[in-house]
Amino acid sequence: QVQLVESGGGLVQAGGSLRLSCAASRSIFIINRMGWYRQAPGKQRELVAIILSGGSSNVADSVKGRYTISRDNAKNTVFLQMNSLKPEDTAIYYCNAYLGHRDYWGQGTQVTVSS
């Protein structure tokens, strides 16, 4: 099992930046895949970015060039650096871990981008 706690969300103007953090309750070195998802009001949850245990990563086309996912195994933390934010990036952002054939989720952190 693993517990995930997100932080770093908030209100920012369009064009601004935020960095989200996801702190895990155990070593993330063994977690096959970690990622960030988001859910806007009235919409389905969508994948934003993933990073594998070997370090390779990928981001959704909608955020490519603006978002970067990274991990610090020593701190058991995954980050999502979000630059050039747009109003359409407004959503609750969730951290996800895939471990032992099961998905684990954090409670989410709200990101609001004003125009």
N, C-alpha and C positions, 0 to 999 in steps of 0.2 A: 504494500500500500504506500501511497504518498499523498500528502496534503500540499496544496498549492495556495499561495497567498499573493495576489496581485497588488501593485501600488503604482502610483505615478500618474494616474489619470487626473483630469481637471478640465477647466475652461480655458480655451486659447483662441486667439484671433486667427483668421485664415492667413496662411503663410507662416505661421509659427511652428514651434517644435515641442514635442513631449517625448520623454523616455519612460516607458513602462518597464516595471520589474516584476518578475515572478519568482518568489522564493519557495523552494521545495523543502519538505521536511526530512528528506534523506538525500544521499548522494545522487546527483543527476548523471554521474558518469555511466551508470548502468541503465539509464532510461533510453530506450531505443529511439524514441522520437518525442520531441517537445515542440509546441507550437502556440500560436496565437490565433484566435478566432474572434469575430465580432458579430454583434447582432444589433441592427438598427430597428427602431420601432416599426412594427408591421412587416418586418422582413425576416427571412430565415437566417439562421446563423451561418456565417461563411468563413472559410479558411482565409487567413491573412498571410501567415508565414509559418514555415516549419524549419526545424534544424535537427539533424540526426546525430546520433552519438559520436559518429566519426567526424562531425563538424560541417558536413555539407549542408547547404540550406537552399531554400527557395521561397519566393514571395509571390503573391497573387499579381496578375497583370495590372490590376487597378491601383496597386501601390508600388509597382516596380519603379526603381529610381528614387523613391521617396522614403521607403521604409527599409530598415535593416534589422535582422534578427541575429542575436549573438548569445553565447553562453559562457559562463564563468564556472567551470566545474569546481574550483576551489571554494567558491561561495555558494554553490548549489543554486545558482540563479540564472535565469534566462531573461534577456532584455529585448525590448522592441523599441528601436529608435525611429521616431516618426518625424519627418521633416516636411516642409511645404504642405502643411495640413490644409484640407479643404472642408467646407461645411458637410459634404457628403461622407466624410470620414467619421462623423458623429455616430457614436454607437457605444454599447457596452462591450468592452474587450475582455475576453476570457483566455486564461492560460490553460493549456492542455498538455497532459503527459500520457504517453502510451507505454504501459508497463505490464508485463505478464498477461498479454492479450486482453488488456482492459484499458479503457479510457478514464482518466481522472481529470476533474475540472476544478478551477478556482471559483471564487464567488463573483468575480468580475469587477472591473473598474470602469467608471463612466468617463468617456472622452467626449467633450462638446466643443465643436469648432464654430465660432461665430463669424458671420460674413461682414 
